[in-house]
Amino acid sequence: MMISKRKATAMILGLTMGISGTAMAAPNDDTDINARIAALEAQQQKLSKQLNALKKENAKLKRTSKVAESNKNAIKGLKEVQNRFQLHGFARASWDDDNIRGYIDRNDNRRTYLDLKGKFIVNDKWNVNFESETNHRYAKYLDADGNYKSHFGHDDEDGVIQRAWVEGRVGPVSLDVGRRWRGLGFQNVLFGNESDGLVLETAIPKSKLSAKAFHLSPTDKGYNFNITGAGVQGQVGHGLQIQAAFAKLNKGHNDSIGQDYYSPKVTLGSQWNKVEFKDKDGNATTNVKDIATVTYPESSTTYPTLNNRIGTQGFMLSAMWNPLKNIFLIGDYARTNAHDYVADNGDGYKYTKHDNIALRVNYRWSNIDNPGSFQLYGRWYDYAPNEKGLVGIFGDKEWGMLQPGSRGWIFGFKYVPIKNVEWETCYQFANAQDTRYGKRDGSYHRNFIRTQVDYHF
């Protein structure tokens, strides 16, 4: 401890008084006086040494205190830096067994997967986010006829940062800008996909609701269109929450919404009736004797056009209700105004249905912080068929489990055996459309099993 000025003064005063008291005592003789003086000098030297030692110790403690304060400030600064950066995510091991019929890999989602998310705190109103996904498919490609092929490559296996977005507030309005995964509704039936865009949201006064507006463009390879819309969400009664939204495309019926990179390339502009014959003066002619030059049309090889089979607009209604303890009912309805159309490949199949329904009942919810927690769920869905495999406008197919043109049941559970580890298993049986050419008017019984374990960090 440091010696206070008051304590040091008291020590010196006591020493002085001791010396004075001793000196003023009546001396007996010179020897006695000399002895007492020697004793006082010795005592004074001893106290002086102790005082010097205390001063050195006090100086040392002051230096230590400064170092400690400096270290404390450094640690505080480091914690502030750490608090400005957050990193979390999960790793997954997943196995599927699927008898789906179509031009698709039945083993596509037998995989190991890493989802890594980061957040940088800019200030108390803004933050910057990123996300990196890595998929490693460990099974060989299996087609609908049961033929095994080599490993099938994917664009999402490289583990780069695929998404970056900014979140913040301007007054009462929250903003979400950039590329990230976004969904509409509790089950993301109308739209649930990675997108570039902007979402604005603000609370509705005197209610538990909020209103939002959005402008989004899906980022899937080949697609080139966007949607603009508005919605409302929040609590409207005891245990009842709702979401509703309307979205409009920037494309008309049958307009191009991109290119089909998953179909063979086609050659355009090679029709012979477009060949030009000219005479020596550059005039068009059909007289063989007068032909001086022949101009053939330029041909190009490209991917087929993706015609708009989605419609020009769509809407969704979604609700979650908790009528009893541990019981949750969830329902989504989504519809677009797509026209009826016949398949492009000319097999004669006509697409006439354009609405989608998804219902779910949950018993309890699992919690990764609570070992032993679990949930049981049952789901029923009925999705309209679509030539390009889309649900709604660009709804979530949950890693291939939910396909357009199918209707059926899913039963499953989630269980947390230890903290931050969650195991999920589900089984689906459905009546599904065969999406292979020439067989689209046929259906089959689809059986699908998925089991996966997530390790959260």
C-alpha positions in Angstrom: 0.0 0.0 0.0 1.1 3.6 -0.5 1.9 5.6 2.7 -0.4 8.6 3.1 1.0 12.1 3.9 -0.9 12.1 7.2 0.7 8.8 8.3 4.2 9.9 7.3 3.8 13.2 9.2 2.6 11.3 12.3 5.7 9.0 12.1 8.1 12.0 11.9 6.3 13.9 14.7 6.5 10.8 16.9 10.2 10.4 16.2 10.8 14.0 17.0 8.9 13.9 20.2 10.7 10.8 21.3 14.0 12.4 20.7 13.0 15.6 22.5 11.5 13.7 25.5 14.7 11.7 25.9 16.9 14.8 25.6 15.0 16.7 28.2 15.2 14.0 30.8 17.5 14.9 33.7 21.0 13.6 33.0 22.9 11.7 35.7 26.4 12.2 34.2 28.2 12.6 31.0 28.4 8.9 30.4 24.6 8.5 30.7 24.1 11.5 28.4 26.5 10.1 25.7 24.9 6.7 25.9 21.4 8.1 25.5 22.6 10.2 22.6 24.2 7.2 20.9 21.0 5.2 21.5 18.8 8.0 20.0 21.2 8.3 17.0 21.0 4.5 16.4 17.2 4.6 16.7 17.1 7.6 14.3 19.2 5.8 11.8 17.1 2.7 12.0 13.9 4.7 11.6 15.5 6.6 8.7 16.3 3.3 6.9 12.8 2.1 7.5 11.4 5.4 6.2 13.6 5.2 3.1 12.5 1.6 2.6 8.9 2.6 2.9 9.4 5.5 0.4 11.0 3.0 -2.1 8.1 0.6 -1.6 5.6 3.4 -2.1 7.3 4.5 -5.3 7.3 0.9 -6.5 3.6 0.5 -5.7 2.9 3.7 -7.6 4.7 2.4 -10.7 2.9 -1.0 -10.4 -0.4 0.9 -10.1 0.3 2.8 -13.3 1.2 -0.4 -15.1 -2.0 -2.1 -13.8 -4.1 0.9 -14.9 -2.4 0.8 -18.3 -3.1 -3.0 -18.6 -6.6 -2.4 -17.5 -7.2 0.2 -20.2 -5.5 -2.1 -22.8 -7.8 -5.0 -21.7 -10.8 -2.8 -21.9 -9.9 -1.6 -25.4 -9.3 -5.3 -26.5 -12.7 -6.3 -25.1 -14.3 -3.4 -27.0 -12.7 -4.6 -30.2 -13.8 -8.2 -29.5 -17.4 -7.0 -28.8 -17.4 -5.3 -32.2 -16.8 -8.6 -34.0 -19.0 -11.7 -33.6 -18.5 -15.1 -35.3 -20.9 -18.0 -35.2 -22.5 -20.7 -37.3 -22.8 -24.5 -37.4 -21.4 -27.6 -39.1 -23.7 -30.3 -40.4 -23.5 -34.0 -41.4 -26.5 -34.9 -43.5 -27.8 -38.1 -45.2 -30.8 -38.4 -47.5 -32.5 -41.4 -49.2 -34.7 -40.3 -52.1 -36.5 -42.0 -55.0 -37.4 -38.7 -56.8 -38.1 -39.0 -60.5 -36.6 -36.2 -62.6 -33.4 -34.7 -64.0 -31.9 -34.4 -60.6 -29.3 -36.0 -58.4 -31.1 -38.3 -55.9 -28.0 -38.1 -53.6 -27.5 -34.3 -54.0 -27.8 -33.5 -50.3 -25.8 -36.3 -48.8 -23.2 -33.9 -47.6 -21.1 -32.2 -45.0 -21.9 -28.5 -44.7 -20.5 -25.5 -42.9 -22.4 -22.3 -42.4 -20.1 -19.5 -41.1 -21.6 -16.1 -40.2 -19.8 -12.9 -39.0 -21.0 -9.5 -37.7 -19.0 -6.3 -37.4 -20.5 -3.7 -35.1 -20.0 -0.2 -36.7 -21.8 1.7 -34.0 -25.0 1.5 -31.9 -27.1 1.7 -35.1 -25.2 -0.1 -37.9 -23.5 -3.4 -38.4 -21.9 -5.2 -41.4 -22.5 -9.0 -41.9 -21.1 -11.8 -44.0 -21.9 -15.4 -44.5 -19.9 -18.3 -46.0 -21.4 -21.6 -47.0 -19.4 -24.7 -47.9 -21.1 -27.9 -49.2 -19.1 -31.2 -49.7 -21.3 -33.8 -51.4 -19.8 -37.2 -50.5 -22.1 -39.5 -52.6 -21.9 -40.3 -56.3 -24.5 -38.9 -58.7 -27.5 -41.2 -59.0 -30.2 -40.4 -61.7 -33.9 -41.3 -61.7 -33.2 -44.6 -63.6 -30.8 -45.7 -60.8 -27.6 -45.2 -62.8 -24.6 -44.2 -60.8 -22.2 -41.6 -62.3 -19.1 -39.7 -61.1 -19.2 -37.1 -58.4 -21.3 -34.1 -59.5 -19.7 -30.7 -59.1 -21.4 -27.8 -57.4 -20.7 -24.0 -57.4 -21.3 -23.8 -53.6 -18.4 -26.0 -52.5 -15.6 -23.4 -52.5 -16.3 -21.8 -49.1 -15.8 -18.2 -50.2 -17.8 -15.4 -48.7 -21.0 -15.6 -50.8 -23.1 -13.1 -48.9 -22.5 -9.6 -47.5 -25.1 -7.2 -46.2 -25.6 -4.2 -43.9 -28.2 -3.7 -41.2 -29.0 -0.4 -39.5 -31.6 2.2 -38.5 -32.5 5.7 -39.8 -34.9 7.1 -37.2 -37.8 4.7 -36.8 -37.0 2.7 -39.9 -34.7 -0.4 -40.0 -32.8 -1.2 -43.1 -31.4 -4.5 -44.5 -29.3 -3.9 -47.7 -27.1 -6.3 -49.7 -27.0 -10.0 -50.5 -28.4 -12.5 -48.0 -31.0 -15.3 -47.6 -34.5 -13.8 -47.2 -37.9 -15.3 -46.8 -41.6 -14.3 -46.7 -43.9 -16.0 -44.3 -43.2 -18.6 -41.5 -42.5 -21.3 -44.1 -41.2 -19.2 -46.9 -43.5 -20.6 -49.5 -44.0 -17.6 -51.8 -40.3 -16.5 -51.5 -37.4 -18.0 -49.7 -34.0 -17.7 -51.4 -30.7 -15.8 -51.5 -31.3 -12.4 -53.0 -29.8 -9.0 -53.7 -31.9 -6.1 -52.5 -33.3 -3.8 -49.9 -35.8 -4.3 -47.1 -37.3 -1.4 -45.0 -39.3 -2.1 -41.9 -41.0 0.1 -39.2 -43.3 -0.4 -36.3 -47.0 0.5 -36.8 -48.1 2.8 -33.9 -50.5 1.6 -31.3 -50.1 -2.1 -32.3 -47.7 -5.0 -32.1 -47.3 -5.0 -35.9 -44.7 -3.8 -38.2 -44.8 -2.8 -41.9 -42.1 -3.5 -44.5 -41.3 -2.8 -48.1 -38.8 -4.7 -50.2 -37.1 -4.8 -53.6 -35.3 -8.2 -54.2 -33.7 -10.1 -57.0 -32.9 -13.8 -56.7 -29.3 -14.7 -57.4 -29.7 -18.3 -58.7 -27.7 -18.9 -61.8 -29.4 -17.7 -65.0 -32.2 -15.7 -63.5 -32.6 -12.0 -64.2 -35.7 -10.4 -62.7 -36.7 -8.7 -59.5 -39.8 -8.3 -57.2 -41.0 -5.3 -55.4 -43.6 -5.4 -52.7 -44.9 -4.7 -49.2 -46.1 -6.6 -46.2 -47.1 -6.6 -42.6 -46.2 -8.9 -39.7 -46.5 -9.2 -35.9 -48.9 -10.2 -33.1 -52.6 -9.7 -33.5 -54.0 -11.6 -30.6 -53.2 -13.9 -27.7 -50.7 -16.4 -29.1 -51.5 -15.5 -32.7 -48.9 -14.1 -35.1 -49.4 -13.2 -38.7 -47.4 -12.4 -41.8 -48.8 -11.1 -45.1 -47.1 -9.8 -48.2 -47.7 -8.8 -51.9 -45.0 -8.9 -54.5 -44.9 -7.7 -58.1 -42.4 -8.9 -60.8 -40.8 -6.5 -63.3 -41.6 -8.9 -66.1 -44.7 -9.7 -68.0 -46.3 -13.0 -68.8 -44.0 -15.2 -71.0 -41.3 -12.5 -71.0 -37.7 -13.7 -70.6 -36.6 -13.9 -67.0 -33.1 -15.3 -67.8 -31.4 -18.2 -69.4 -31.7 -21.9 -68.7 -28.0 -22.9 -67.9 -29.1 -26.4 -67.0 -30.4 -27.3 -70.5 -28.4 -28.1 -73.6 -27.3 -25.1 -75.7 -29.3 -24.3 -78.9 -28.2 -22.7 -82.2 -30.0 -19.6 -83.3 -30.2 -17.8 -86.6 -29.3 -20.6 -89.0 -32.5 -20.7 -91.0 -31.8 -21.0 -94.8 -34.6 -18.7 -95.7 -32.6 -15.8 -94.2 -29.7 -16.2 -96.8 -29.2 -13.1 -98.8 -28.3 -13.2 -102.6 -27.0 -10.0 -104.2 -25.8 -9.0 -107.7 -22.6 -7.1 -108.5 -24.2 -3.8 -107.7 -25.3 -4.9 -104.2 -29.0 -5.3 -105.1 -31.0 -8.3 -103.9 -31.6 -10.9 -106.6 -32.9 -14.4 -107.0 -31.5 -14.9 -110.5 -28.8 -17.5 -110.2 -26.9 -16.0 -113.1 -26.8 -12.5 -111.5 -25.6 -13.7 -108.0 -22.3 -12.1 -107.1 -22.3 -12.4 -103.3 -24.0 -14.7 -100.8 -24.5 -13.6 -97.2 -25.3 -16.3 -94.6 -27.0 -15.2 -91.3 -24.8 -15.2 -88.3 -25.4 -18.2 -86.1 -24.9 -18.3 -82.4 -25.0 -21.0 -79.8 -26.5 -20.1 -76.5 -28.6 -21.4 -73.6 -32.4 -21.5 -74.0 -34.5 -18.6 -72.8 -36.3 -18.9 -69.5 -39.9 -17.8 -70.2 -41.8 -16.3 -67.3 -44.0 -19.1 -65.9 -44.2 -17.5 -62.5 -46.8 -14.7 -63.3 -46.6 -11.0 -62.9 -47.5 -10.9 -59.2 -48.2 -13.0 -56.1 -49.2 -12.8 -52.5 -48.9 -14.9 -49.3 -50.8 -15.3 -46.0 -49.0 -16.9 -43.1 -49.9 -17.5 -39.4 -48.6 -19.1 -36.3 -50.9 -19.9 -33.4 -50.2 -21.2 -29.9 -53.6 -22.3 -28.7 -52.3 -24.7 -25.9 -49.1 -25.1 -24.0 -46.4 -26.6 -26.2 -48.8 -26.8 -29.2 -48.1 -24.6 -32.2 -50.1 -24.5 -35.5 -48.5 -22.9 -38.6 -50.1 -22.3 -41.9 -49.0 -20.7 -45.2 -50.9 -20.0 -48.4 -49.2 -18.5 -51.5 -50.6 -17.8 -54.9 -49.3 -16.2 -58.2 -51.3 -15.0 -61.2 -49.4 -17.2 -63.7 -51.4 -18.0 -66.9 -52.1 -21.6 -67.7 -49.4 -22.9 -70.1 -48.2 -26.0 -72.0 -44.7 -27.4 -71.4 -42.1 -25.9 -73.7 -40.8 -29.3 -74.8 -44.1 -30.0 -76.6 -45.1 -33.1 -74.6 -48.6 -31.7 -74.2 -48.7 -31.4 -70.5 -50.7 -28.3 -69.4 -49.9 -26.4 -66.2 -53.1 -25.0 -64.6 -52.5 -24.9 -60.9 -50.9 -21.8 -59.3 -51.5 -21.9 -55.5 -49.4 -23.5 -52.7 -50.4 -24.6 -49.2 -48.2 -25.7 -46.3 -49.5 -26.6 -42.8 -47.5 -27.7 -39.8 -48.1 -28.7 -36.1 -45.4 -28.6 -33.6 -45.2 -30.2 -30.1 -42.6 -28.2 -28.1 -39.5 -26.6 -29.6 -35.9 -27.8 -29.2 -33.3 -25.5 -27.6 -29.6 -26.0 -28.3 -28.8 -24.5 -24.9 -30.9 -27.1 -23.1 -29.7 -30.7 -23.4 -32.6 -33.1 -23.5 -35.0 -30.7 -25.2 -36.9 -31.9 -28.2 -39.7 -31.2 -30.7 -42.1 -33.4 -32.7 -43.7 -32.1 -35.8 -46.1 -33.1 -38.6 -46.5 -31.3 -41.9 -48.8 -31.4 -44.9 -48.2 -29.6 -48.1 -49.7 -29.2 -51.6 -47.5 -27.4 -54.1 -48.5 -26.4 -57.7 -46.4 -28.0 -60.5 -43.9 -25.7 -62.4 -42.0 -26.5 -65.5 -38.7 -25.0 -64.1 -39.1 -26.5 -60.6 -40.1 -23.3 -58.8 -42.4 -22.9 -55.8 -44.5 -19.7 -55.7 -42.2 -16.9 -57.0 -39.0 -18.4 -55.6 -40.0 -20.3 -52.5 -37.8 -22.4 -50.3 -37.7 -26.1 -51.2 -35.6 -26.9 -48.1 -32.7 -28.6 -49.8 -34.8 -30.5 -52.3 -37.3 -32.0 -49.8 -40.3 -29.9 -50.9 -40.8 -30.1 -54.7 -43.4 -28.4 -56.9 -46.1 -30.7 -58.3 -46.3 -32.8 -55.1 -48.6 -33.3 -52.2 -48.0 -35.3 -49.0 -46.9 -35.6 -45.4 -43.7 -35.2 -43.4 -43.2 -36.4 -39.9 -40.1 -35.7 -37.9 -38.3 -34.8 -34.7 -35.4 -32.7 -33.3 -33.5 -33.6 -30.3 -30.6 -32.0 -28.3 -28.4 -34.7 -26.8 -25.8 -32.3 -25.5 -25.4 -28.6 -25.5 -25.1 -27.0 -29.0 -25.7 -30.3 -30.8 -29.0 -31.0 -32.5 -30.2 -34.1 -34.3 -33.1 -34.1 -36.7 -34.7 -36.9 -38.6 -37.8 -36.8 -40.9 -39.7 -39.0 -43.3 -41.8 -37.8 -46.2 -44.3 -39.7 -48.3 -46.0 -37.8 -51.1 -47.8 -38.1 -54.4 -45.4 -36.4 -56.8 -45.2 -35.4 -60.5 -42.7 -37.2 -62.7 -40.9 -34.3 -64.2 -39.1 -36.2 -67.0 -39.9 -35.4 -70.6 -43.0 -37.2 -71.9 -43.9 -38.4 -68.4 -45.1 -35.1 -66.8 -48.8 -36.2 -66.8 -47.8 -39.2 -64.6 -47.3 -39.4 -60.8 -45.6 -41.7 -58.4 -45.2 -42.2 -54.6 -42.2 -40.4 -53.4 -40.4 -41.7 -50.3 -37.8 -39.5 -48.7 -35.8 -39.9 -45.5 -33.4 -37.3 -44.1 -31.2 -37.4 -40.9 -28.7 -34.8 -40.0 -26.7 -33.6 -37.0 -25.8 -29.9 -36.5 -22.9 -28.7 -34.3 -23.4 -25.1 -33.4 -20.6 -22.7 -32.3 
